[in-house]
Amino acid sequence: MNCSSTNLILSTCQKLDARFRHKIICNWTTHHKPDFRYINDCTSTYTRLFHSSYRRKQSQKDGITVLPSPQEVTIILRKNEFNKEFTSGSVKSYDSNQLASNDPIEDTRSEAQCKMTPGLLMGIFDGHGGPACAQVISKRLLNYVAASLLPLDSLNKYVQENPRENLIESYNDRVEIVQDLKLVYENSFKKYLIELIDLPRDGTDVRSSLEHAIMKLDNDLSKEVVEPFKETGDIDPKTLSVALSGAVACVSHIDGPHLYVANVGDCNAVLGTMTEEDEWVAKKITKEHNSENFDELKRIWNEHPESERKTVIRRDRLLGELAPLRSMGDFRYKWPTELLKNVAVPMVGQKAIPPNYHTPPYLTAKPDVYYHRLTPKDKFLIIASDGLWDMMTPLQSVKLVGEHMKGKVFFNPLKLPRKNIQLGDINELLNHRKESLKSKPKDRNAATHLIRHAIGGTEYGVDHSRLAHLLSLSSDVSRMFRDDITVTVVYFDSEFLRQCPA
């Protein structure tokens, strides 16, 4: 990466102050050789699949730039897509995909089924200041949530098990944590389980479980740096890089008709609902924690002296640097000044202490948790990082997925709904299928469909030239035009929801 051009571009485009971000990434690279990564690929060769997109380099032929062909564009877009189908419950299936702009990509996602309690967990994590924090959270948070959801008797039994079975069944999990960090994280998780036993509770509450899990994991990210330092004076550059980088998160828990969404930062969850008039409506479930949210501004102003009112939020950023006003990690906005001097400054210099840093903490990981009872009219949920929402509105995304639902039936052969069907009914089905053929999408995966339209969409459809140009830009230039994009589309079973008691 060209450092000079990167610093120039990121100074206006990225969530974190560019000079500090550069130091974090450089340190990340320095301390993460192939044998010493935070996250290692499970396969025998490291493919960078989880960390970044393909290397975007325009090919040259006789001095003329050659853009990727439509087929090559499709290969690029589909590289990280994933689909999972279910045979029971309110969720029929989900599609997910992500497309990098940063190199390495700073977005991650994770999905899992709780094994000891009912519920499906879906998470999108948008990192900044490097990929470290987002990657680690995506590997750990769903386990913390699953543990928080355990009833007390199940929790007591689970703590005594040796070895313990996994609390979740993860999907599309292509990476693994290196052994030394795995031991640190396992030790933190054991302590968390013991704390949960002593935690006062009145049954199992999903809302409080989501909030407690997020806050506790964020606290552990700090402890994993601070406690060894206080005991031995040693600083582990790996755990420190996780703590100094940051991530916003949007996590959903779906159990039958009950949908909970916990949000920290500026990712969003949007529900696609069909009205009685067969029109699509976008229900935005979450609310961003940024300077456009006046309630957030008031909260921060009220938490600090009046003398800091002009400095705590500057240029629509926290202390003039950070765009999301809540996040996980980012402990240079949470730790006391003395701790930053002793722990962070030796690694990244005086820039580790933000300007006008007088009354920390300035940042919290406390999520807002939303509840929605699903009905048969609710057809799907879109969870995405702000890379998507910067490019399209919630209603545009819902209409695109709705059209995709109508057209994607052509990817599967026609199946008759019953054995003794009349010829007239078959003819009606075929005519409907013929009419719907006009809307057959290019991509089977709805997340890919959204990303394709986000990058190349115009009022007349997808412009291949625009798409090819934007996909062929190097990462330091690409970031001027868009962010990393990560999308998960969850489809609901209307018939299941129709049968759920009110």
C-alpha positions as CSV (number, residue, x, y, z in Angstrom):
1,M,0.0,0.0,0.0
2,N,1.3,3.4,-0.9
3,C,1.5,5.1,2.5
4,S,1.6,8.7,1.3
5,S,-1.5,8.4,-0.9
6,T,-3.3,6.3,1.7
7,N,-2.8,9.0,4.4
8,L,-4.1,11.7,2.1
9,I,-7.2,9.7,1.1
10,L,-8.0,8.4,4.5
11,S,-7.8,11.8,6.2
12,T,-11.3,12.6,4.9
13,C,-12.8,9.2,4.2
14,Q,-12.1,6.8,7.1
15,K,-13.7,6.5,10.5
16,L,-10.5,6.7,12.4
17,D,-7.9,9.4,12.3
18,A,-5.6,8.4,9.4
19,R,-2.2,8.9,11.1
20,F,-3.2,6.9,14.1
21,R,-4.8,4.2,11.8
22,H,-1.6,4.0,9.8
23,K,0.4,3.3,12.9
24,I,-2.0,0.6,14.1
25,I,-1.9,-1.2,10.7
26,C,1.8,-0.9,10.4
27,N,2.2,-2.4,13.9
28,W,-0.4,-5.1,13.0
29,T,1.8,-5.9,10.0
30,T,5.0,-5.8,11.9
31,H,3.8,-8.2,14.6
32,H,1.9,-10.5,12.2
33,K,4.2,-12.5,10.0
34,P,2.7,-15.7,8.5
35,D,3.6,-17.6,11.6
36,F,2.3,-14.9,13.9
37,R,-1.1,-13.8,12.8
38,Y,-4.1,-13.0,15.1
39,I,-6.3,-15.0,12.8
40,N,-4.9,-17.9,10.8
41,D,-6.8,-19.6,7.9
42,C,-7.8,-23.2,8.7
43,T,-6.6,-24.3,5.3
44,S,-3.0,-25.3,4.6
45,T,-2.3,-22.2,2.6
46,Y,-3.3,-18.8,3.6
47,T,-5.8,-17.5,1.0
48,R,-6.5,-14.1,2.6
49,L,-10.2,-14.9,1.9
50,F,-11.3,-13.5,5.3
51,H,-8.9,-10.6,5.4
52,S,-9.3,-9.0,2.1
53,S,-10.7,-9.1,-1.4
54,Y,-8.7,-10.0,-4.5
55,R,-5.9,-7.7,-5.4
56,R,-7.5,-5.0,-7.4
57,K,-5.1,-4.2,-10.2
58,Q,-6.0,-3.2,-13.7
59,S,-4.1,-5.2,-16.3
60,Q,-2.2,-3.4,-19.0
61,K,-2.1,-4.4,-22.7
62,D,-0.1,-2.3,-25.1
63,G,-0.3,0.6,-22.7
64,I,-4.1,0.4,-22.5
65,T,-5.9,-0.3,-19.3
66,V,-8.0,-3.5,-19.6
67,L,-11.0,-3.6,-17.2
68,P,-12.4,-6.9,-15.9
69,S,-15.0,-8.6,-18.2
70,P,-18.6,-9.2,-17.0
71,Q,-17.6,-12.8,-16.2
72,E,-14.6,-11.6,-14.2
73,V,-16.7,-9.0,-12.3
74,T,-19.2,-11.8,-11.4
75,I,-16.4,-14.0,-10.1
76,I,-15.1,-11.1,-7.9
77,L,-18.5,-10.3,-6.5
78,R,-19.3,-13.9,-5.7
79,K,-16.0,-14.7,-4.1
80,N,-17.2,-14.5,-0.5
81,E,-20.8,-15.4,-0.8
82,F,-22.5,-18.0,1.4
83,N,-26.0,-19.5,1.7
84,K,-27.6,-21.7,4.4
85,E,-31.0,-23.3,4.4
86,F,-33.0,-24.5,7.4
87,T,-35.7,-27.1,7.6
88,S,-37.5,-25.9,10.7
89,G,-38.3,-22.7,12.6
90,S,-39.1,-19.2,11.5
91,V,-35.9,-18.7,9.4
92,K,-36.0,-20.5,6.0
93,S,-32.5,-19.5,4.9
94,Y,-30.0,-16.7,4.7
95,D,-27.6,-15.3,2.1
96,S,-24.4,-13.5,3.0
97,N,-21.5,-11.9,1.2
98,Q,-18.9,-9.2,1.6
99,L,-16.7,-7.1,-0.7
100,A,-13.6,-5.4,0.4
101,S,-12.5,-1.8,-0.3
102,N,-9.8,-1.7,2.4
103,D,-6.9,-4.2,2.1
104,P,-7.1,-6.1,4.4
105,I,-10.9,-5.9,4.7
106,E,-12.0,-4.5,8.0
107,D,-15.5,-6.0,8.0
108,T,-16.4,-9.4,9.3
109,R,-19.6,-11.4,9.9
110,S,-20.6,-14.5,11.8
111,E,-23.7,-16.7,12.0
112,A,-24.5,-19.5,14.4
113,Q,-27.3,-21.7,15.9
114,C,-27.4,-21.8,19.7
115,K,-27.1,-25.5,20.6
116,M,-28.3,-25.5,24.2
117,T,-31.1,-22.8,23.9
118,P,-33.3,-21.9,21.0
119,G,-32.3,-19.2,18.7
120,L,-30.3,-18.2,15.6
121,L,-27.6,-15.5,15.9
122,M,-26.4,-13.3,13.1
123,G,-23.7,-10.6,13.4
124,I,-22.1,-8.0,11.2
125,F,-18.9,-6.3,12.5
126,D,-17.4,-3.2,10.8
127,G,-13.9,-2.6,12.0
128,H,-11.7,0.6,11.9
129,G,-8.1,1.2,12.7
130,G,-7.3,-2.2,11.2
131,P,-9.1,-5.6,11.1
132,A,-8.0,-6.9,14.5
133,C,-10.8,-6.0,16.7
134,A,-13.6,-6.9,14.3
135,Q,-12.0,-10.3,13.6
136,V,-11.6,-11.2,17.2
137,I,-15.2,-10.0,18.1
138,S,-16.7,-12.0,15.3
139,K,-15.0,-15.2,16.7
140,R,-15.9,-14.6,20.3
141,L,-19.1,-12.6,20.7
142,L,-21.7,-15.2,19.7
143,N,-20.3,-17.6,22.3
144,Y,-20.7,-14.9,25.0
145,V,-24.3,-14.3,23.9
146,A,-25.0,-18.1,23.9
147,A,-23.6,-18.4,27.4
148,S,-25.7,-15.4,28.7
149,L,-28.8,-17.1,27.4
150,L,-28.3,-20.3,29.4
151,P,-30.7,-21.0,32.3
152,L,-28.9,-21.2,35.6
153,D,-29.2,-25.0,36.0
154,S,-27.9,-25.5,32.5
155,L,-25.1,-23.0,33.1
156,N,-24.0,-24.8,36.3
157,K,-23.9,-28.2,34.5
158,Y,-22.0,-26.6,31.6
159,V,-19.3,-25.1,33.8
160,Q,-18.6,-28.5,35.4
161,E,-18.2,-30.3,32.0
162,N,-14.7,-31.2,30.9
163,P,-14.3,-31.0,28.0
164,R,-17.1,-28.6,27.3
165,E,-19.0,-28.9,24.0
166,N,-19.5,-25.9,21.9
167,L,-22.4,-23.6,22.8
168,I,-23.0,-22.7,19.1
169,E,-22.9,-24.3,15.7
170,S,-21.1,-21.8,13.5
171,Y,-21.7,-21.5,9.8
172,N,-19.2,-20.3,7.2
173,D,-16.4,-20.1,9.8
174,R,-13.3,-20.2,7.7
175,V,-10.7,-18.9,10.2
176,E,-9.1,-19.9,13.4
177,I,-7.4,-18.1,16.2
178,V,-3.7,-18.8,16.8
179,Q,-2.9,-20.9,19.8
180,D,-1.4,-18.3,22.2
181,L,-4.4,-16.0,21.8
182,K,-6.8,-19.0,22.0
183,L,-5.5,-19.7,25.5
184,V,-6.0,-16.1,26.6
185,Y,-9.5,-16.1,25.2
186,E,-10.4,-19.4,26.7
187,N,-9.3,-18.3,30.1
188,S,-11.4,-15.1,29.8
189,F,-14.4,-17.1,28.8
190,K,-14.1,-19.5,31.8
191,K,-14.0,-16.5,34.1
192,Y,-17.1,-15.1,32.3
193,L,-19.0,-18.4,32.9
194,I,-18.3,-18.2,36.6
195,E,-19.4,-14.6,36.7
196,L,-22.7,-15.5,35.0
197,I,-23.5,-18.0,37.8
198,D,-23.2,-15.3,40.4
199,L,-25.1,-12.8,38.3
200,P,-28.6,-12.0,39.7
201,R,-31.2,-13.0,37.2
202,D,-34.9,-13.5,36.9
203,G,-35.2,-16.1,34.1
204,T,-33.5,-15.7,30.8
205,D,-34.0,-12.3,29.2
206,V,-32.7,-12.0,25.6
207,R,-32.4,-8.2,25.8
208,S,-30.3,-8.2,28.9
209,S,-28.3,-11.2,27.7
210,L,-27.3,-9.4,24.5
211,E,-26.3,-6.2,26.3
212,H,-24.4,-8.1,29.0
213,A,-22.5,-10.2,26.5
214,I,-21.4,-7.2,24.4
215,M,-20.3,-5.2,27.4
216,K,-18.5,-8.1,29.0
217,L,-16.5,-9.0,25.9
218,D,-15.5,-5.4,25.4
219,N,-14.3,-5.3,29.1
220,D,-12.4,-8.5,28.5
221,L,-10.6,-6.9,25.5
222,S,-9.3,-4.3,27.9
223,K,-8.4,-6.8,30.7
224,E,-6.4,-9.0,28.4
225,V,-4.0,-6.0,27.9
226,V,-4.1,-4.3,31.3
227,E,-3.9,-7.2,33.8
228,P,-0.7,-8.8,32.4
229,F,0.8,-5.3,32.2
230,K,0.0,-4.6,35.9
231,E,1.3,-8.1,36.9
232,T,4.5,-8.2,34.9
233,G,4.9,-5.0,33.1
234,D,4.7,-6.8,29.8
235,I,2.6,-5.6,26.8
236,D,1.4,-8.2,24.3
237,P,1.3,-6.4,20.9
238,K,-1.4,-8.7,19.7
239,T,-3.9,-8.1,22.4
240,L,-3.0,-4.4,22.4
241,S,-3.7,-4.1,18.7
242,V,-7.1,-5.6,19.2
243,A,-7.8,-3.2,22.0
244,L,-6.6,-0.1,20.1
245,S,-8.4,-0.9,16.9
246,G,-12.2,-0.9,17.1
247,A,-15.4,-2.2,15.6
248,V,-19.1,-1.4,15.5
249,A,-21.5,-4.3,15.7
250,C,-25.1,-5.3,14.8
251,V,-26.2,-8.7,16.2
252,S,-29.6,-10.3,15.9
253,H,-31.2,-13.2,17.8
254,I,-34.2,-14.9,16.1
255,D,-36.3,-17.4,18.0
256,G,-39.7,-18.2,16.3
257,P,-41.5,-14.9,16.0
258,H,-39.2,-13.1,18.4
259,L,-36.5,-10.9,16.8
260,Y,-34.0,-9.0,18.9
261,V,-31.3,-6.7,17.4
262,A,-28.4,-5.3,19.4
263,N,-26.6,-2.4,17.8
264,V,-23.4,-0.6,18.7
265,G,-22.3,2.1,16.2
266,D,-23.5,2.6,12.6
267,C,-24.4,-0.7,11.1
268,N,-28.1,-1.2,10.5
269,A,-30.8,-3.8,10.4
270,V,-33.8,-3.3,8.1
271,L,-37.0,-5.4,7.8
272,G,-38.6,-6.1,4.5
273,T,-42.4,-6.2,4.9
274,M,-45.1,-6.8,2.3
275,T,-48.4,-4.8,2.7
276,E,-51.9,-5.9,1.9
277,E,-51.5,-4.0,-1.4
278,D,-48.5,-6.1,-2.3
279,E,-46.1,-3.2,-1.8
280,W,-42.7,-3.3,-0.1
281,V,-42.1,-1.4,3.1
282,A,-38.7,-0.9,4.7
283,K,-38.8,-1.0,8.5
284,K,-35.6,0.3,9.9
285,I,-35.1,-1.4,13.2
286,T,-31.9,0.2,14.4
287,K,-30.7,3.7,14.9
288,E,-27.1,4.7,14.2
289,H,-24.8,6.0,16.9
290,N,-23.3,8.9,15.1
291,S,-23.5,12.7,14.9
292,E,-26.7,12.6,12.9
293,N,-28.4,11.1,16.0
294,F,-29.1,14.1,18.3
295,D,-29.9,11.9,21.3
296,E,-26.4,10.5,21.1
297,L,-24.9,14.0,20.9
298,K,-26.9,15.0,24.0
299,R,-25.8,11.9,25.8
300,I,-22.1,12.7,25.2
301,W,-22.5,16.4,26.0
302,N,-24.2,15.5,29.3
303,E,-21.4,13.1,30.3
304,H,-18.7,15.7,30.1
305,P,-18.2,19.2,31.5
306,E,-19.7,22.2,29.7
307,S,-16.1,23.4,29.0
308,E,-15.6,20.4,26.7
309,R,-18.8,21.0,24.7
310,K,-16.9,22.4,21.7
311,T,-14.2,19.8,21.7
312,V,-15.9,16.5,22.6
313,I,-17.6,16.5,19.2
314,R,-15.7,18.3,16.4
315,R,-16.2,17.9,12.7
316,D,-19.1,15.5,13.5
317,R,-16.6,13.1,15.1
318,L,-15.8,12.1,18.7
319,L,-12.9,14.3,19.7
320,G,-12.6,15.2,16.1
321,E,-11.4,11.7,15.2
322,L,-14.0,8.8,15.5
323,A,-17.2,8.8,13.4
324,P,-19.2,6.2,15.4
325,L,-20.1,7.4,18.8
326,R,-20.3,3.9,20.3
327,S,-18.0,1.0,19.5
328,M,-16.2,-2.0,20.9
329,G,-12.5,-1.8,21.4
330,D,-11.1,1.7,20.7
331,F,-9.7,1.9,24.2
332,R,-7.7,5.0,23.4
333,Y,-11.0,6.7,23.9
334,K,-11.8,4.8,27.1
335,W,-8.7,4.2,29.2
336,P,-7.4,6.8,31.7
337,T,-4.6,9.1,30.4
338,E,-2.0,7.5,32.6
339,L,-2.8,4.0,31.3
340,L,-2.5,5.2,27.7
341,K,0.9,6.8,28.4
342,N,2.2,3.5,29.9
343,V,0.6,1.0,27.5
344,A,-0.3,2.7,24.2
345,V,2.2,5.5,23.7
346,P,5.2,3.1,23.6
347,M,3.6,1.3,20.7
348,V,2.2,4.2,18.6
349,G,3.6,7.3,20.1
350,Q,1.9,10.4,21.5
351,K,-0.8,10.2,18.9
352,A,-2.3,7.4,21.0
353,I,-3.7,10.1,23.3
354,P,-6.5,12.0,21.4
355,P,-6.5,15.8,21.5
356,N,-8.6,17.4,24.3
357,Y,-8.6,14.2,26.3
358,H,-9.5,15.5,29.7
359,T,-12.4,13.4,31.2
360,P,-12.3,9.8,29.9
361,P,-14.1,7.6,29.1
362,Y,-15.5,9.2,26.0
363,L,-16.7,6.0,24.4
364,T,-19.0,3.1,25.4
365,A,-19.8,-0.3,23.9
366,K,-23.3,-0.3,25.4
367,P,-25.7,-1.5,22.7
368,D,-29.2,-0.3,22.0
369,V,-31.4,-3.5,21.9
370,Y,-34.5,-3.5,19.8
371,Y,-37.4,-6.0,19.8
372,H,-39.8,-6.8,17.0
373,R,-42.4,-9.5,16.9
374,L,-42.4,-11.1,13.4
375,T,-45.6,-11.5,11.5
376,P,-46.4,-13.3,8.2
377,K,-46.0,-9.9,6.5
378,D,-42.3,-9.7,7.5
379,K,-40.5,-11.5,4.7
380,F,-36.8,-10.9,5.3
381,L,-34.2,-9.0,7.4
382,I,-31.2,-7.2,5.9
383,I,-28.2,-6.6,8.3
384,A,-25.4,-4.7,6.7
385,S,-22.4,-2.5,7.4
386,D,-22.5,1.2,6.5
387,G,-20.7,0.4,3.3
388,L,-24.1,-0.7,1.9
389,W,-26.2,2.1,3.5
390,D,-23.8,4.7,2.2
391,M,-24.8,3.5,-1.3
392,M,-28.5,2.9,-1.1
393,T,-31.5,3.7,1.1
394,P,-33.3,1.0,3.2
395,L,-36.3,1.1,0.9
396,Q,-34.1,0.6,-2.2
397,S,-32.5,-2.4,-0.6
398,V,-35.8,-3.9,0.4
399,K,-37.2,-3.4,-3.1
400,L,-34.1,-5.0,-4.6
401,V,-34.4,-8.1,-2.3
402,G,-38.2,-8.3,-3.0
403,E,-37.6,-8.3,-6.7
404,H,-34.8,-10.9,-6.2
405,M,-37.2,-13.1,-4.3
406,K,-39.7,-13.0,-7.2
407,G,-37.1,-13.8,-9.8
408,K,-34.8,-16.3,-8.1
409,V,-37.4,-19.1,-8.4
410,F,-36.0,-19.8,-11.9
411,F,-32.7,-21.0,-10.3
412,N,-34.7,-24.1,-9.2
413,P,-36.8,-26.5,-11.4
414,L,-40.6,-26.2,-11.3
415,K,-42.2,-28.3,-8.5
416,L,-45.9,-29.0,-8.5
417,P,-47.5,-28.1,-5.1
418,R,-49.5,-31.3,-4.9
419,K,-50.0,-34.7,-6.7
420,N,-53.6,-34.3,-8.0
421,I,-53.2,-30.9,-9.6
422,Q,-55.5,-29.9,-12.4
423,L,-54.1,-29.0,-15.9
424,G,-55.6,-25.5,-15.6
425,D,-53.7,-25.0,-12.3
426,I,-50.5,-26.2,-14.0
427,N,-51.1,-23.8,-16.9
428,E,-51.6,-20.9,-14.4
429,L,-48.3,-21.8,-12.7
430,L,-46.4,-21.9,-16.0
431,N,-47.9,-18.5,-17.1
432,H,-46.9,-17.0,-13.8
433,R,-43.4,-18.4,-14.1
434,K,-43.1,-17.1,-17.7
435,E,-44.2,-13.6,-16.6
436,S,-41.7,-13.7,-13.6
437,L,-38.9,-14.7,-16.0
438,K,-38.5,-11.1,-16.9
439,S,-37.2,-10.3,-13.4
440,K,-34.8,-13.3,-13.2
441,P,-31.7,-11.9,-11.3
442,K,-28.1,-12.4,-12.4
443,D,-27.1,-13.7,-8.9
444,R,-28.7,-16.4,-6.9
445,N,-27.4,-14.9,-3.7
446,A,-29.4,-11.8,-2.5
447,A,-26.5,-10.3,-0.7
448,T,-24.5,-10.4,-3.9
449,H,-27.5,-8.9,-5.7
450,L,-27.4,-6.0,-3.3
451,I,-23.7,-5.5,-3.5
452,R,-23.8,-5.5,-7.4
453,H,-26.5,-2.8,-7.4
454,A,-24.8,-0.8,-4.6
455,I,-21.6,-0.6,-6.7
456,G,-22.9,-0.5,-10.2
457,G,-26.5,0.6,-9.9
458,T,-28.0,3.4,-11.8
459,E,-31.6,4.5,-12.4
460,Y,-31.6,2.4,-15.5
461,G,-30.1,-0.7,-13.9
462,V,-26.6,-2.0,-13.3
463,D,-23.9,-0.2,-15.4
464,H,-21.1,-2.8,-16.1
465,S,-18.6,-0.1,-17.0
466,R,-19.1,1.7,-13.6
467,L,-19.0,-1.7,-11.8
468,A,-15.8,-2.8,-13.6
469,H,-14.0,0.5,-13.0
470,L,-14.9,0.6,-9.2
471,L,-13.9,-3.0,-8.7
472,S,-10.5,-2.5,-10.5
473,L,-9.3,0.3,-8.2
474,S,-6.5,-0.2,-5.8
475,S,-7.5,-0.2,-2.2
476,D,-6.0,3.2,-1.4
477,V,-8.1,4.8,-4.2
478,S,-11.2,2.6,-3.8
479,R,-11.6,3.9,-0.3
480,M,-12.3,7.4,-1.7
481,F,-15.5,6.0,-3.3
482,R,-16.8,3.4,-1.0
483,D,-16.3,1.4,2.2
484,D,-16.1,-2.3,2.8
485,I,-19.6,-3.8,2.3
486,T,-20.9,-6.8,4.3
487,V,-24.5,-8.0,3.9
488,T,-26.6,-10.8,5.4
489,V,-30.2,-11.3,4.2
490,V,-32.3,-13.6,6.4
491,Y,-35.5,-15.0,4.9
492,F,-38.5,-15.8,7.1
493,D,-41.1,-18.6,6.8
494,S,-44.4,-16.9,6.5
495,E,-46.4,-20.1,7.0
496,F,-44.5,-20.8,10.3
497,L,-45.1,-17.3,11.5
498,R,-48.8,-17.5,10.5
499,Q,-49.2,-20.5,12.9
500,C,-47.4,-18.9,15.8
501,P,-49.9,-18.0,18.7
502,A,-50.5,-14.3,19.2
